[in-house]
Amino acid sequence: MATITAADVNKLRQQTGAGMMDCRKALVETDGDFEKAVDYLRKKGQKVAALRSDRETKEGVVIAKTTADAKAGVVILLSCETDFVAKNEDFVKFAQSIADLALANNIQTVDELNAASLDGATVADKVNDQVAKIGEKITLSRFERVEAASVTAYIHGNYRMGVLVGFSKPVSEEVGKDIAMQIAAMNPLAVDAEGIPAELVAREKEIAVEQIKAEGKPAEMAEKIAAGKIQKFYKESTLLQQAFVKDGNKSVADHLKSVDGELKVNTFKRVALG
């Protein structure tokens, strides 16, 4: 049996918005497993905030850029401990230089980027130099790359979030930015239903069935209602099915068709401070 501390309870409460006693019970029932505790709360019908992968740093800067021909783009997250450092002009310029290096050298992975040469030293060494200079823990926390017929880069909220969108053909600046802003605002999990992992869909269905059973409905009815909830999940969680933020009467897929019947979103990356 895991020891459940007040700090554990507070952490779950901050992440989900559930009550203190509910959070403690959820952690006890799941032996301290945070992800299972979130599922436990949801199964009990509580509306809780979903755990997201972007809850990984508190401060830092996110830089998103594309090559001049817009055929490739990168987004990096250089994390630090305080907002004071994140807003420092030299720190932002340092992050910009890492992104520029990644683009100029066709770098594909974060390991490759850490090993790349920047002003006579590796990026990893340059990051360590910043640690010594500033006195905070600094980490190159995320690196993503997108290649497509056309790539749009978007930075939101004073370097607090970056988005890359890969399109099947060239798009105008307005169209690219509209889709990137949609992703920034609505945080879809995938382009379409095929991009959602099967285990995540199964997990959502299990939670839905348990919620419906808890309301006293029979099992066969729970299965049918759960199927409807999964469709709602797809509508909320996949880019193409989401309501377009600039016109809620149509989906993102509808908007793309109105621009060009053959235009597709191939992929996207969204990196945000937590």
N, C-alpha and C positions, 0 to 999 in steps of 0.2 A: 504494500500500500504506500503510495507516494505521500510525502508530507506536503500539505497544501498551506502555503504561507499567505499572509495578508497581501504581500506584494504580488503573488500569483493571482489572487482574486481581483486585485485592483487592475492588473494588466488585462485580464479577460474583460472586466467591466469597461475599461477604456476602449477596447477593441470592438466590443459588441453593443455597448449601451444598455446591457441588461442590468437588473438590480443586483446589489451586493450579495444577498443571500442566495439568489438564483445562481449566480456565478460560482459561489462556493460549492453549492450542491452539485452543479454540473461538473466541476473539477474533481470532487470526491467520487462521483459516479463513474468518471472516465479515467480514474487513477492519474490525474494531473495532465492528461493529453489535451493540449489547447484546441487542436483542430477537432477532435472528437467532442470536446466540451461545447464547441460552437454548434456542432450537429445536434447534440443533446438538447441545447436550448431551442433550436429551430424545431425539433420534433415535438417539443412541448408547446409549440405554437407561438413562441416569442419572436418578435420582429427584431432581428439583430443585424448588425453591420457585418457584411461578408469579409472574411479574411482575404487579403489580396497580396500578391507577391511584391507589390511596390511598397509594402510596409517594411523596408529594410534599412533605411537611413533616416536621420532626423534633419540634417542640414547638408548643404552642398550646392553644386550647380549642375544643371543638365544642358548639354550643348547638342543641337541637332543641325547637321549641315549636309549639303549634297555637292557632288562634283559640278563643274561648270556646265556639263552637258545634261545634267539631271538624270544620268543613268544609274547612279549609285548614291547612297547616303549612309551616314553613320550617326549614331546618337550615343553619347557617353554620359555617365554620372560620376562626377568626382565628388566624393562625400567628405564631410568634415564634421566637427563637433558643434560648432556654434554658428549662429546667424551672422555674427560680426565678421567672421572669416569668409563666409559664403558671399557676402556683399562687397568684399574687398576687390577693387579693380584688378590688382595683380593676380589674385586667385582666379578670377574669371578669365583673364588673358591666358593664364597657364592652362586652364581647361580647354580654351579655344585652340591653343597650340597643339594639344594632344589630339583633338578632333581633326585638325588640319593635317597632322602627320598621318593619321589613319587613312584619310582620303587620298593623300598624295602617294601613299605607298601600297594602296590596295590591300590593306590589312583586313584579315577575315575574323580573327578571334581575339579575345582579351589577353590570352597568353602571348600571342604574337605581338600585340600592341605593347604590353609591358616590356618585352624584350627589344623593341624597336629603338633606334638611336634618335635622341632629341638633343640637339646642341652638344654633341660629344659624349653623351652618357645615355644609358637606357632610360626609358620612361619610368621603370620601377625605381631606379636610383634617383631620378628627378623628383618623384613623389616623396621618397625618403628625405631628400634635401628640404622639401617643403615642410615635412614633419619637424625636422630639426630647427628650421627657421621660424615656424609659426608656433610650435609647441602643442599642436593638436594632432589627434589621429586623423590621417588623411588616406583615403583609399580610392582606387579606381574601381568602383563597385559594379558598374554595368558597362557593357559595350555591345551594341547591336549594329548590324549592317543589313541593308536592303539593296538589292539590285533588281531593276525592272526597266521596261521601255521608258518609263517616266517615274521619277521619285520626287515627292514633295516632303520638305522638312518644315517643321513648325515648332517654335518654342513658346511656351505659355507661362505667364505668371512670374516674370523676372527670373528666368532660368530655373524654375521649379519643376517644369515638365517639358519633355520633348517627344515629338511624334514623327515617325517616318511612315509614308504611305507609298506603296508600289502599285502603279497603274499599268494596265495592259497596253496603253498607247499614250502619246503626249496629251497633256491637259493644260488648260489655262491656269494662271496663278490663282484665280478666284475659285475655280472648281477644286483644285488641289487643297487650298486652304480650308474650304468649306468641309471637306471630308476629314482633314486632319483635326479641325476644331471639333467635329462630331466625335471623333475618337477620344480627344482630350476630355471633352465634357461628359461623355456617356460611358467611357471605359468598357467597350465590348471585349468579350473573351476571344472571339475569333471572327473571321470574315463571314462565315456562314455556318450552318448546323454541322456540316461535315468536318469542320475544324474543331468542334468541341470534343474532347476526349470521352470515350464511351464510359469510362469509370466515373467521370463527373456527372454525366447524364443519369447513370444508375444511382449515384448518390443522391441527386436531386429528387429522383422518383421515390426512393426509399423514404426520404424526409417527408415528401408530400403525402405518401400513403399513411405514414405514422400520424401526421397532422390530422388527416381526415378521419382516421380511426379514433383518434382522441376526441373528435367531435361526436362520436357515437354512431357513425355511419357504417353499414356493413362492408365487408371486405371487397365484394364484387363491385359495389358502387365506388369504393375508394380507388380501385384500379382505373375506372373510367374517368373519375374526376382528376386523378393524378396525371393521366394522359393529357388532359386539358392544361394542367399546370406546367407540364413540360413544354407545351407549345408556347405558353406565356414566357417561360424561361428562355426559349430560343428567341422570342421577339425582343426581349429585354437585353439579351447577352450576345447576340450576333449582329455585326455591323449592318449587314444588308437588310435585316428585318426590323431594325430599330426605326422609330419615328424620326424623320429628318428634323434636326433641331431648328432649322430656319423655316420649316413648314410642316407642322405636326400632322397635317392631313395626308401626307404621303411618306412612304418609307425611303430609306437611303437608296434601296434598289430602284425604286420609282424615280428618284431624283437622277440617278446615273443614267437611266434609260432616256430621260427627258433631255439630257445633255448629249448623249451619243448612245444609240442602241447597242453598240458593240463594246462600249467602255466597261472594263472590269477592274475591281480592286483585287490584286493578286495576293497582297500581304500587307501587314502593318506591324509596327513596333511602337509601344508606348512605355516610356520610362519616366517615373515621377518620384519625387522625394516623398518619404512616408510621413 
